Amino acid sequence: MERETLHQGWRMTPLSGPVPPGIAGVTVPATVPGGAHLDLLAAGLVPDPYQDRNEAALAWTHRTEWRYTLDFRAAPPAPGERVDLVFDGLDTVTTVELDGRVIGTTANMHRGYRFDVRGPLGPAADGSGEHTLAVTFHSALEHAERLQKELGERPRAYPHPFNMVRKMACSFGWDWGPDLQTAGIWKPVRLERWRTARIARLRPLARVGESGTGVVEIHLDVERSGLEEAGELVATARIADQEARIVIPAAADEAVLTVEVPDALLWWPAGYGEQPLYGLSVTLGRLGGQDPAAGAVLDSASRRIGFRTVTVDTAPDGTGTPFTFVVNGTRVFAKGANWIPDDHFLTRITRERLSRRIDQALGAHMNMLRVWGGGIYETEDFYDLCDERGLLVWQDFPFACAAYPEEEPLRTEVEAEARENVARLCSHPSLALWNGGNENLWGFRDWGWREELGGRTWGLDYYLQLLPRIVAELDPGRPYADGSPYTPGEAPDGIHPNDQDHGTRHEWEVWNRVDYTHYRDHIPRFCSEFGFQGPPAWSTLTEAVHDDPLTPVSPGFLLHQKAEDGNGKLARGLAPHLPVPGDFTDWHWATQLNQARAVAYGVEHFRSWWPRTAGTLVWQLNDCWPVTSWSAVDGAGRPKPLWYALRRAYAPRLLTVQPRDGRPAVVAVNDTDRPWSGELRLERQTLGGAVRAADKIHLDVPPRSAAAHPLPEALARPGHPEEEVLVITADDARTLQPFAEDRDMAYDPAPLRAEATAVPGGYRVDVHAVSLARDIAVLADRLAPDAETDDMLVTLAAGESHSFLVRTAAALDPAALTRPPVLRTANDLQPERP
């Protein structure tokens, strides 16, 4: 097998559509993998789509046709040689031509394409070996509109018919993402030259056998060239000094090899153990007695695997239907977040960038990411990094918030992409669940779809038949869920898919309609979506939006706020808890802080109900561009205050005050393998640090469990709620609970003494509280874009001190680190004056 990448020398031309003067007919150098927007940007023909209101100015690209062209040299096929042109990914609706001859068409960005090009690559008339490859990208929007007319309109969450084309749904815009409909060769392209046979598909299925033996069943599909008489082949697999070999008869094109690894080390999710990985190599050769080519390697492939078991416990119990991940026989509380594509322009996402984002998830004590169904099947880099670092992956099939036709031509594409990606990803030990899609079962039940559809198909057969059948066939050791949210075994008309007592739940009444304190109204078995909005970091916002003045309703800011009534919901969510400031700088800090408070409130509630509640996946970890959204890490990769709040709320050991049986209790959550024993020290303090009441509680919490202790009456009832707080401390955890909302507390607005000192790599900011200081933050990116603080949302009782480390390469004014708008607390927020 010889592989030659075709990435250099491409050019791109807009062919037709509403192309502006100055761009129409212009040919520019093209980057492959890449896309039309990025090529125009690199050529200086369009402004940065993420800046100001440029997104709207680029709407003409939605209906534009693009042509990518490459002139290249290639030798004609040798006798007995197959030559294939392989595209790993085309976005999305294309016609592919080689030397003016159409060799194929595509309409699915979620799969690859392979074309036999022996004929077109035959000797050129002039014998030069020079060829021209052209890929024309047709408007995905117009393609979807045509299919909608043919198949009938189906309900969906957003205006464009994204449910009519197998393309990343959020490419057409979402309530956090831009409407920049990409087009281009988004994955590698190459020529492959091969003889006799090649490895068409490799599916290593790892399991744990008796006595700890690791067992790998290696399912091998081969494609024969068809250019010679079929002969016997030999496949060899090697892993951890173990080897298996099998002869593939001339009439066969598939085989199964089994390799056993004695005393295999188990792969565990983060926080539960190590992540040992084993290298697997497979070779394919020709078998034949006197054949001089016998024994030569025709093709080879490799994977990394891990040995572990994973199931989801959905056996009915006294409450309803649980949804609990069980890894290697251990029940796991899933602490995590939803994952969206990390950049709207997918080809800008590097392995280094993914590594940082996954490290941020781990830094917040997460052990699971859900790859959401409005995005993509992620890249190998993503799953490799999750394998290495112990992040479990919940993988949605790409269906989200819409009714999807089950007719042709879509059904064939859905099956092809599902088969390709299940086979591609089945070797990854991090992959813990295949999920049918996002909110589609719920949409059919509650959003008026049934009436609007009038009997037309909407995807149910995909979720209940086609996709689970493919998973059972190709990845039988992996759990499958019909959708999220869902009640196991009840779609479409049984128990409600979003019932709190059954399966998975999405909690969106909070944010959309009610205050975040209503998280406590429900005790879901597994909350796979919930969240609250906040703006990005100040540097991220001001790098992208240049409104003067910059306000929550200035034009550029509003274009970077995609949620329906987003600012209204921010305001209504803020008012019950914090003073509502009139100054934009203070508004930015207040809404970021309120986002952090809201989500942490939900996480602590859900965690306190383990094992009844078995997981929380926050919406969302990341962003794809600079935007006001639900993310913990913004579109520039900067952690928002929410990220620091999650790091505390997801800590292995958590103390939280929760209602139990009509009275407050302190709940100790122990998500470690060790018992949590010791003494809880409880104090009811004034804001100035005077102790009004004190008590102690003996703590003895078994591993991986939670225990609730009612608060003593003297600690639970303040004399003056607006002047007192409850402080609960253990050796390795602490919580501080005011007795009133911040807007009503008699805080000292300037509770800190602070000093900043230059240290290697940045600055140390030392703070000392003269009165209670709640949620101290050093918003260092206001001074330098690269500045990042090691901690945030630290609360100090009167008399306590803390040091923050600010990492930056910039020279800063130390005094600026010790005052607003950089050094902030909840105390310093003041209401707008009439």
Disulfide bonds with the S-S distance in Angstrom:
none
